[in-house]
Amino acid sequence: MSTGFSTRRGILFVLICIDLLIHSTSYTVNDANKIHKFLFNQTDDGYNKLVLPNYPVTVKAEYTLLALNSLDIKEQIFETSGWFTVVWIDSRLSWTNSSYGNIDYIFVPEDQVWHPELIVQNSIVELRKNLGAEKIVRIQYNGEVQWEPPAVLSTACDMDVTYFPYDSQTCTIELASWGFPADVVNLEFLDTQINLEEYNKDEEWNLTTTSQKTYNITEGNLKFSELLFQMEFKRYYGHYLMSVIFPTILTAVLTFVTFFLPLESGDKIGYILTVLLALAVLLTLFSDSMPTTSKHTSVLVVFLTVTLGMASLVIIFTIFIIRLFHQPEHDKAPKWMHSLARKFLKLKHRAGRINHLDHLDQRQITENDQPKDGRVCLESSKQFTPYTNKELAEFFDYFLFGVFTVLYILVLLCFPIVLSTST
């Protein structure tokens, strides 16, 4: 009997404690009104939002990144969506929570309390005195004020397109105190890293690293506190590999194929001009998407420019070769052409493309070869049959094909090697 009574007493005591706990932590409008009246009464001793809460005021800030809106390479603009979390202590805004229904915090419009004047220093849009307007701040019973202004930002960013499309871009959001020097309002980081809990991954850029560092802006004898939020993004290059790199390399390869066309064909000039125009269009389209600055030059632009220059040389050489091919036989080509062709054919064991020529006609001994001292000196006089203009044209067509093939292979090998240094 006594045991059951004790059990019922224990259960009743627990229920009473739970009921008291529920009523002690419940929110009532009356208690909230009392807190507001206590904090913001209109007497001479009341709260003045024009007066700093402390001296100096330590303001801690954190940036939460929601999304990367765009990285505009051409305009060098970095656009993001997120918000700042700004926290500071204002002892005038504290109360004893047990005296007001255990209410731990309240929300008030930001224009009712003192708050730091913050700007994004490298913003490309019109600078405002602060990040928010008519936003809400949260005040805890211990005087801690938390302000979370939204930040849809467009900031300047120095883009490095040297290794496009294997490039990485490092952009910074510069949060600075406006008007108040560092010895009055000092900015510090609320957390050690940028908050990425709500970040939505971008389809073109991969967020690789983030970092933070403090900085001081000096103006005259005053120093102003500034926080730098740095983010590094690496481009996903798969799309550009298929749509930019491969077409560019294939178009470049088509240049030296010009020498495969027979000289009798009238399509050599038309073919190489078409390839040249294709390269010029690629270079123009690609250059239009690059920053209009000489600070960073893209390796791909250099490659296209070199390829375009080599295509121009191919056109010039092709014109001269065609002219030589159709030149009358009584107009003899310069001797250096014959010498170059002969030396090259000796090294190549007389390539089958060029007709067989007799190099040695006969060895002659003449009386004029005998000097006055009576010694006999035999000299061999080599009589060479000159090449025809068509044979020379065929030789130089073949020779230049080999030269430009080697050059293009070297250029094509250097291009991926240089790009690989970025990774």
C-alpha positions in Angstrom: 0.0 0.0 0.0 2.7 2.4 1.0 4.7 1.4 -2.1 1.9 2.3 -4.5 1.3 5.6 -2.7 5.0 6.5 -3.1 4.9 5.7 -6.8 1.9 7.9 -7.3 3.5 10.8 -5.5 6.6 10.4 -7.7 4.6 10.6 -10.9 2.7 13.6 -9.7 5.9 15.4 -8.8 7.3 14.8 -12.3 4.1 16.1 -13.9 4.2 19.2 -11.8 7.8 19.9 -12.7 7.0 19.4 -16.4 4.1 21.8 -16.1 6.2 24.4 -14.4 8.9 24.1 -17.0 6.5 24.5 -19.8 5.0 27.6 -18.3 8.3 29.1 -17.4 9.7 29.0 -21.0 6.5 30.0 -22.8 6.4 33.2 -24.8 3.9 35.8 -24.0 3.2 39.1 -25.8 3.1 40.9 -22.5 6.6 39.8 -21.5 7.9 40.8 -25.0 6.3 44.2 -24.7 8.0 44.7 -21.3 11.4 43.8 -22.8 10.9 46.3 -25.7 9.7 49.0 -23.3 12.7 48.3 -21.0 15.2 48.5 -23.8 13.9 51.3 -25.9 12.1 53.6 -23.5 12.1 57.3 -24.6 13.4 58.8 -21.4 16.7 60.7 -21.3 18.4 57.5 -20.1 17.0 55.4 -22.9 18.7 53.7 -25.8 20.4 56.0 -28.3 21.2 54.2 -31.6 23.6 57.0 -32.6 25.9 56.1 -29.7 28.4 53.3 -30.0 27.8 50.4 -27.5 31.5 50.0 -26.6 34.8 51.5 -27.5 36.2 49.9 -29.5 33.4 47.7 -30.9 34.5 44.3 -32.0 32.3 43.2 -34.9 32.6 39.6 -36.1 31.4 38.6 -39.5 30.9 35.4 -41.5 30.0 34.9 -45.1 27.6 32.1 -46.2 27.8 31.3 -49.8 24.6 30.0 -51.5 25.5 29.9 -55.1 27.9 31.1 -57.8 25.8 33.1 -60.2 28.5 33.6 -62.8 32.2 34.1 -63.5 32.2 36.5 -66.4 35.6 36.1 -68.0 35.1 38.8 -70.5 34.0 41.5 -68.1 35.9 40.1 -65.1 32.9 40.1 -62.8 32.3 37.7 -60.0 28.6 37.3 -59.0 27.5 35.3 -56.0 24.4 34.9 -53.8 24.6 34.5 -50.0 24.4 36.5 -46.8 26.6 37.9 -44.1 26.2 37.0 -40.4 27.4 40.0 -38.4 27.6 39.7 -34.6 28.6 42.2 -31.9 27.8 42.9 -28.2 25.7 45.8 -27.1 25.5 45.7 -23.3 22.6 48.2 -23.3 20.4 45.6 -25.0 20.6 43.0 -22.3 18.0 41.8 -19.8 17.4 39.2 -17.2 15.5 36.5 -19.0 14.0 35.0 -15.9 12.2 38.3 -15.2 10.5 38.3 -18.6 9.1 34.8 -19.0 12.5 33.3 -19.9 12.5 35.0 -23.3 16.0 34.5 -24.7 15.8 36.8 -27.7 13.7 39.3 -29.6 13.7 40.7 -33.2 13.7 44.3 -34.0 14.2 46.4 -37.2 17.8 47.3 -37.8 17.1 51.0 -37.8 16.2 50.8 -34.1 19.6 49.8 -32.9 23.2 50.8 -33.6 24.8 48.6 -36.2 28.1 48.8 -38.1 28.2 50.5 -41.4 29.6 47.9 -43.8 30.2 48.0 -47.5 31.7 45.5 -50.0 34.8 47.4 -51.1 35.3 45.8 -54.5 31.6 45.9 -55.5 31.0 47.1 -59.1 27.5 48.3 -58.4 26.7 51.5 -56.6 28.1 51.6 -53.1 25.7 51.9 -50.2 26.4 52.9 -46.7 25.5 49.4 -45.5 24.5 46.1 -46.7 20.9 46.1 -45.5 17.9 48.3 -45.4 15.0 47.7 -43.1 16.3 44.3 -42.2 15.7 42.5 -38.9 18.3 42.0 -36.2 18.2 39.4 -33.4 19.0 40.5 -29.9 19.8 38.0 -27.2 19.2 38.5 -23.5 23.0 38.8 -22.9 23.3 41.8 -25.3 24.6 39.9 -28.3 23.2 41.3 -31.6 23.1 39.2 -34.7 22.5 40.8 -38.1 22.1 38.8 -41.3 21.9 41.1 -44.3 21.5 39.3 -47.7 24.3 39.7 -50.1 23.7 39.2 -53.9 27.0 40.6 -55.0 28.7 41.6 -58.2 32.4 42.2 -57.5 35.5 42.8 -59.6 37.8 39.9 -60.0 41.1 39.7 -61.9 40.7 36.7 -64.2 43.8 34.7 -65.3 43.0 33.0 -68.6 46.5 31.9 -69.4 45.7 28.2 -69.3 42.1 28.3 -70.5 40.2 25.9 -70.4 42.3 24.4 -67.6 42.2 27.6 -65.6 41.5 28.4 -62.0 40.1 31.7 -60.8 40.6 33.2 -57.3 38.1 35.9 -56.4 37.7 37.9 -53.3 34.8 39.6 -51.5 36.2 42.6 -49.5 34.0 43.6 -46.5 35.0 46.9 -45.0 33.9 49.2 -42.2 32.6 52.5 -43.6 33.3 55.6 -41.7 34.5 54.0 -38.5 38.3 53.5 -38.2 39.8 50.3 -36.9 40.4 51.7 -33.4 36.6 52.4 -33.2 35.1 49.4 -35.0 37.4 46.4 -35.5 36.3 43.6 -37.8 37.1 40.0 -37.0 36.0 36.7 -38.5 33.2 34.9 -36.8 34.3 31.5 -38.1 37.6 30.1 -39.5 36.1 29.4 -42.9 33.4 30.6 -45.3 30.2 28.8 -44.5 29.4 26.3 -47.3 26.6 24.3 -45.7 24.0 25.8 -48.0 26.2 26.0 -51.1 24.7 24.7 -54.4 27.4 23.3 -56.7 27.9 25.0 -60.0 27.9 23.1 -63.3 30.8 24.9 -64.9 33.0 25.8 -61.9 34.2 23.6 -59.0 34.8 25.4 -55.7 38.2 24.0 -54.6 39.4 26.1 -51.7 38.3 29.0 -49.5 40.4 31.2 -47.3 40.0 34.3 -45.1 42.4 37.1 -44.1 42.3 40.5 -42.5 43.5 43.7 -44.1 43.8 47.3 -43.1 43.0 50.2 -45.5 45.1 53.3 -44.8 43.7 56.7 -45.6 45.8 59.5 -44.3 46.4 58.9 -40.6 43.4 56.6 -40.3 43.3 52.8 -40.7 40.0 51.0 -41.6 39.4 47.4 -40.9 38.6 45.0 -43.8 37.9 41.3 -44.1 38.8 39.4 -47.3 36.8 36.3 -48.2 38.7 34.4 -50.9 37.3 31.6 -53.1 39.1 29.6 -55.7 37.2 28.0 -58.5 38.5 25.5 -61.1 36.8 25.2 -64.4 35.3 21.9 -65.6 37.1 21.6 -68.9 35.2 18.7 -70.5 32.8 20.9 -72.6 35.6 23.1 -73.9 37.8 20.1 -74.7 35.2 18.9 -77.2 33.9 22.2 -78.5 37.1 24.3 -78.6 40.4 22.3 -78.2 39.7 19.4 -80.6 38.2 21.6 -83.4 41.1 24.0 -83.2 43.7 21.2 -83.4 41.9 19.5 -86.3 41.6 22.8 -88.2 45.3 23.4 -87.7 46.2 19.9 -89.0 44.3 20.7 -92.2 46.8 23.4 -93.0 49.8 21.4 -94.0 47.6 18.9 -95.9 47.6 21.5 -98.6 50.8 20.1 -100.0 49.1 16.7 -100.7 47.0 18.3 -103.4 48.6 17.9 -106.9 50.1 21.0 -108.5 48.0 20.5 -111.6 44.9 21.1 -109.5 43.6 24.6 -109.2 42.2 24.0 -105.7 45.3 24.4 -103.7 44.9 28.1 -103.1 41.2 27.9 -102.6 41.6 25.1 -100.0 44.3 26.8 -97.9 42.4 30.1 -98.0 39.3 28.3 -96.7 41.4 26.8 -93.8 42.9 30.2 -93.1 39.5 31.8 -92.9 38.3 29.1 -90.6 41.3 29.7 -88.3 40.6 33.5 -88.4 37.0 32.9 -87.4 38.0 30.7 -84.5 40.5 33.2 -83.3 38.0 36.1 -83.6 35.3 34.2 -81.7 37.6 33.0 -79.0 39.3 36.5 -78.6 35.9 38.1 -78.2 35.3 36.0 -75.1 38.6 36.9 -73.5 39.3 40.0 -71.3 40.4 43.1 -73.2 43.6 43.3 -71.3 47.3 42.4 -72.0 48.0 41.3 -68.4 47.2 37.6 -69.1 47.4 36.0 -72.6 45.7 32.7 -73.2 47.9 29.9 -74.5 45.1 28.9 -76.8 45.1 32.4 -78.4 48.9 32.1 -78.9 48.4 28.7 -80.5 45.7 30.0 -82.9 47.9 33.0 -83.8 50.9 30.9 -84.5 48.8 28.5 -86.6 47.3 31.4 -88.5 50.7 32.8 -89.2 51.9 29.4 -90.4 48.9 29.1 -92.7 49.7 32.5 -94.2 53.2 31.2 -94.9 51.8 28.1 -96.6 49.7 30.3 -98.9 52.8 32.4 -99.8 54.9 29.2 -100.5 52.1 27.6 -102.5 51.7 30.6 -104.7 55.4 30.6 -105.5 55.4 26.8 -106.1 52.4 27.1 -108.5 54.1 30.0 -110.3 57.3 27.9 -110.7 55.3 24.9 -111.9 53.7 26.9 -114.7 56.8 28.9 -115.6 58.1 28.4 -119.2 61.2 26.1 -119.4 63.3 28.8 -120.9 63.0 30.8 -117.7 65.5 29.0 -115.6 65.1 28.9 -111.8 67.9 30.4 -109.6 70.9 28.2 -109.0 70.3 27.9 -105.3 67.1 26.1 -106.0 68.9 23.5 -108.0 71.7 23.2 -105.4 69.1 22.7 -102.5 67.2 20.1 -104.5 70.4 18.2 -105.4 71.7 18.2 -101.8 68.4 17.1 -100.4 68.0 14.3 -102.9 71.5 13.0 -102.1 70.5 12.8 -98.5 67.2 11.2 -99.4 68.8 8.8 -101.9 67.1 10.4 -104.8 63.5 10.3 -103.9 61.3 8.6 -106.4 59.1 11.7 -106.9 61.9 13.5 -108.8 63.2 12.1 -112.2 66.6 10.4 -112.3 69.3 12.8 -113.3 72.9 12.1 -114.3 75.2 13.8 -111.9 78.5 13.0 -113.5 79.0 13.5 -117.2 82.7 12.9 -117.7 86.1 13.6 -116.4 88.2 15.8 -118.5 91.9 16.5 -118.5 93.0 19.6 -120.3 96.4 21.1 -120.9 95.4 24.2 -119.0 95.1 22.1 -115.9 98.9 21.5 -115.9 100.8 24.2 -114.0 104.1 25.7 -115.1 106.2 23.7 -112.6 105.3 20.5 -114.6 103.1 18.9 -112.0 100.0 17.3 -113.4 96.8 18.0 -111.6 93.7 16.1 -112.6 90.4 17.8 -111.9 87.1 16.4 -112.4 84.5 18.7 -113.9 81.0 17.5 -113.0 78.5 18.4 -115.6 75.0 18.4 -114.1 71.8 18.3 -116.1 69.6 21.1 -114.7 66.2 20.3 -113.2 63.1 21.4 -115.1 60.8 24.0 -113.4 58.1 21.3 -112.9 60.6 19.0 -111.2 61.7 21.8 -108.9 58.1 22.7 -108.1 57.4 19.0 -107.3 60.5 18.9 -105.1 59.7 22.0 -103.1 56.1 20.9 -102.7 57.4 17.7 -101.2 60.1 19.4 -99.2 57.8 22.0 -97.7 55.3 19.3 -96.7 58.0 17.7 -94.6 59.1 21.0 -93.1 55.6 22.2 -92.1 54.7 18.7 -90.8 57.6 18.8 -88.4 56.7 22.4 -87.4 53.1 21.6 -86.7 53.9 18.5 -84.7 56.2 20.5 -82.5 53.6 23.2 -82.1 50.9 20.6 -81.3 53.1 18.9 -78.8 54.1 22.2 -77.1 50.4 23.2 -76.7 49.2 20.4 -74.4 52.6 20.4 -72.6 52.2 24.1 -71.7 48.5 23.5 -70.7 49.5 20.6 -68.5 51.7 22.8 -66.4 48.5 24.4 -65.0 47.4 21.2 -63.4 
